[in-house]
Amino acid sequence: MKFVALLSGGKDSIYSTLKAIQNGHELVCCAHLAPMQQNMEEESYMYQTAGSEVVKTQVEKCIGVPFYMREIHGHSKIKSLVYENDDGDGSDEVEDLFLLLEQIKVNHPEVEGVSSGAILSTYQRTRIEHVCARLNLTSLSYLWRMSSQRSLLDSILDDGEIEAILVRVACPPGLMPYRHLGKSLRDLRDKGFLDHLKDKFGMHPAGEGGEYETMVLDCPKLFKRGRLVIEETEIICDANDEGVGILRIANWRVDKKSGADECTNNGANETTIFCCQQQVTERVQAAVSSVPHTSHNALSEKATKCFLQSVHAPNVQMMRGGLCHVSALLSPVSSYEEVDEADAAVREFQAVIQILQHILTSLYSGDTPKTSSRDIVYVHLYLSEMKHFVKINEHYVRFFGTHLPPSRSCVAVGRGALPGGRRVMMDCILQRGSGGYLRSDGEDLESGSFLKQAFQTKHHLLRKCLHVQSLSHWAPVCIGPYSQANTLRSALIFVAGMIGLVPDTMTLIEAKSPEVSSWEVQLCQSWKNAAAVLDGLDDGGRLMGGKLEDSLGALVYVSQTALESLFDADNSTRVPWKRLWSMADSISRESLSCNGGIVMGSVDGFAPDLPTNVDPSLYDEDGVLYGGYEDEGTWREMSGNLKHATHDESEQTVYVPLLMVCLPELPAKAQAEVELVCACRRAATCLDVCTGPILNDETTSRDYDAFALHNLDMPWNTGYDGTRRTISKEDTNIMMSSVSRSMGSGCASMSTVMASCSACHDALNFDTEQVLSQMIDLAIKSAKKKDEDQTLFSVKDILNVRLYYIAASVSKMSESKTIVEYLDDGSHLRSQLHSVLRLKSTIHYYEKHRVCNASNIPAYTVVPVLGMHLSTGEEAPTPQEANQGMPLLAMQVFMCDMNHTETELWIRYNR
């Protein structure tokens, strides 16, 4: 795309511009925010101002593109990490950037992107992304979390061949104005001076902590026309701090490279384009009014009628601490009469959103601000076909907004797979007050309110949202929009579905060898992207990020295309399920063992750089080689980890249970996707994350009446129409295995249960109600550590039950194609799961209070799949892993007590 470069004149913005060009983008012009003449020494939160006087020459005479400049009239008024300017106030310096880019778009309508030199500053990145979103531009931040500070500095100086000098220092006693201003950055690096300051004072080698700023004199790959030569300078020290100073450049010239006329700074050829100084507020208000809002008045009349005709609202599980889960939402009716399938899907989605809005307005009605879509943390969106996504996403954006949206997983389950032929199903996780928490400073809140109490709790954050919208080398941009991850109470991380996109190009990674399938490299890249997101959550070394091994639940999606790629060219009619699961498990285990190749904390400077040619498993969790011992053997012996002493077995086995499912389609035609719920590193280290024992059970299913479901009312949203199922009178032996991964004791746990049978002609030809009941009991029972006698959880602690079932028969049609025949839409299964959960909740409540009450039952979602497999990672396999039966049902049961988690974290970490 054609882009404008935001240039300060320093190394970061210059190198970012170079990286954008190397990634195939075309530089059109450069933009610069300069301080007003009377405020030349005033420091900005957003923009580098030192050396501003030279940038015009740098762009026009060295790079050779048009230069646009605007003086900074605003100040850093909104200083929170989250920037919102909905009231149109133009007094913040960010609005100067908006006006500058707005004028550039008028002069260069072909511009689609904006590059910037943001490295680790969320403050700067989010503001640039905010402005880009308002102007429909793409943010390009190729330096964002690109590598560690030291590695990045080497890349800038060596790969970028940049020659730069220091024009501002603020790092006493390491860097002093009269000693180091004007010095070559390369010389300071080569002589080891910056490394010395890092070791002694913890200084960022690349200056990301504000220790120094630079001015680029030459960058041969970008400066095609000339090289800056500084002739006269003046050092100006801060009146209040003699350790802070800037280098004012009084005179300079350009040494031409390719026949360009020599230029000085006498102002004879004034070609700089100054933006017109119009009223900021008028411009901002006009821009804000053009952004789609989140009003729901535009919802179709038909969808509204469907909602009003419904009698029952879907179930919402409300937990202590305000964590809620909304059960799978379906349109009250399927839009059968629609000619266009995508339009029909949109109508269903509108009805779903209308229902969700009604639920939100009824939750915590006394709170200020009111519960809204801003409080939603995670969304699961299931479509019948992926082609519906584009149209649905337009309405999705209107409801959830583009600023700090929830994380999301979106997959296609097949046409006719959802209840009643529906095309859309959605469920979501919500944290009370979290939307206001992200957008408020905690002032002017009612004393004693939930949100006020959340701000008064200093040892954890109610919610943290990672939403990066810039193209970079770090991790894929979340288009849609949705956030890469959301963290609750500084303990649990909900990671969006990650596919195998290469971050800097946003294209699916391709296999470099014909011996490797596309889905294999995509799955590997998916794990790497997930690890990068977890690492990106770290906050100043406070262990707010995570590692793949901290996962409580891992869901691996593979597409039907991936399955078909394994077909052999022989006449075999067997579908290669076993081979698919074996390969997916092997790739996932390898990624888990090395954290996807990501060394946690290295980018932020809290772990040393790892050489690229070594095994990451030779470093401990803090990035220290051999754990600080002199050699690997000593480390293994002292740590009691002898089985990894040889190179062949150097990778540590991480026993994270993996539920792998096959679906018809994944986003962007991907063939693999990874979805995770993790403990943040702080919680994982002090509460301990471990895999529990594998528990097995079995039952014999006999003839039963599927219509007699404990005489419990079946709400419309289950999709069940009361049709009796024909059940075989033959006995069916069902085997069940459950394994959990828990954080702390009674804090949070994800249990994964698989039910399989050795001989079953019909996938659901058994007493599903009985099996579901035993699966839930087994899930609760297994939610414990191996050394614990019993679980601390009960049915009241279940936030959500996600049930997967085989919805279709899959057979081989040719060498590269399958035939998929859908047999069951899950309506009956949803009704029975609802019945079981309601009955168990009623019994539990009665045992505690001697009163029947089933008003608050766990949320649930029933997901149709083509195939599934549970891998425990343990040496002792489950019955299914041991080839003792074919899978029938798989269940993920997430249990948590966030109040207990908060208390345990305070006791073990903060106190």
Order of alpha helices (4+ residues) and beta strands (2+ residues): beta-alpha-beta-beta-alpha-beta-alpha-beta-alpha-beta-alpha-alpha-alpha-beta-beta-beta-beta-beta-alpha-alpha-beta-beta-alpha-beta-alpha-beta-beta-alpha-alpha-beta-beta-beta-beta-beta-alpha-beta-alpha-alpha-alpha-beta-beta-alpha-beta-beta-beta-beta-alpha-beta-beta-beta-alpha-beta-beta-beta-alpha
